[in-house]
Amino acid sequence: MATPAELEDRLIDFSVRIINVVENLPNSRAGNHVAGQIIRSGTSPAPNYGEAQSAESRKDFLHKMKVALKELRETLVWLKVIERKPLCSPELMGPILTECDELIAIFVASVKTAEGRK
């Protein structure tokens, strides 16, 4: 199991990978729209997780973790759109889709554990 610092590093790396995908999207109407959406959702889990680490209460922690999870799920949908169109090279897409799935699984488990400690 990853430490909070290791998970935060993984989320920061994920944000950088999202930025790389965005920088490889075409400069078109569709590319710009998708870029704007995924840059917001894909880079927000890291700072939300950072905020969760300084939560003022269990309720506050859960809320921030759920926000990060929600953003990861939105990002997964945008990644699938990019892959299916395709708007970006397949070499970039496979690993980041896998990482997004894994991060979602980690956050689902963390939220369930935290909810069980009420």
Secondary structure, 3 states (H helix, E strand, C coil): CCCHHHHHHHHHHHHHHHHHHHHCCCCCHHHHHHHHHHHHHHHCHHHHHHHHCCCCCHHHHHHHHHHHHHHHHHHHHHHHHHHHCCCCCHHHHHHHHHHHHHHHHHHHHHHHHHHHCC
